[in-house]
Amino acid sequence: MLAVIGIIVLIVMVFGGFALTGGNLAPVLHALPHEMLIIGGAGIGALIIGNSVADLKGLGHGVTKVFKGPQYNKQDYLDCIFLVSKLMKMLKVEGPVAVEPHIEAPESSAIFSEYPRLMKDTMLIHLITDTLRLVVVSSGTLEPHAVEDVMDNAIKNHHHHSLKPAEGLQGLADALPALGIVAAVLGVVKTMGSIDKPPAILGGMIGSALVGTFLGVLLAYGLVGPFANRSKQITAADAAIYEVVKQIIIASLHGHPQPLVIEAARSGIEHSNQPSFAEVFDGIRGR
């Protein structure tokens, strides 16, 4: 919603401010479709050249993410803590044999099925199940620090790939001002070919050419750049839930008491989504 409001404010302030200061919008609006065709087409072509099919699909997802916002809310973080804590408690009390069916087939697990929203995140589920599978097959001989290194690598690798849409958008933002200049130069070339026209006509043609430079800069710094930055912010916010999983598993493997395990997981959550200690502890006790 904020993205939509921002786009409206941007358009109203730029074009409205130009009109209020006596500018004539007619030449700008007349040139806009043609300049957009050149700049937008060149930008799309550059994206196709510089990215794989998977990366191009990711770009669309990155743009959608800006409008939707972060994937997880406070309840999701609570559910994640409850899910992983329940599995670690089962591992400690009932042993690896009891946990194994749940981590081998999470889609048919009674524990995992309690959290359908979390099940949609394959990275989250794999991080939980793969890590616990490693613990189970090692028969408890693994050092917690070794498990933590493995989890860090998995999270780092996922985060690297998750940032590709934002990086692609930023690359497009960096290229748009130059593509705007390309459109403007073509407009100047067109104008020079009509040098015998009256000054009024030449002035309009030069003004149309300059719209290309204006559009390239506006798209770069007013739209695509902010989209890239916001996509990066949301990706970082969504990655916090993986750290919650890691903290619970590692703290539990160290043999820390449950209140400390809870606090290790809870304290790393962004304040806007951070549940209170009582909410987490009371929720766990009630399950």
Order of alpha helices (4+ residues) and beta strands (2+ residues): alpha-alpha-alpha-alpha-alpha-alpha-alpha-alpha-alpha-alpha-alpha-alpha-alpha-alpha
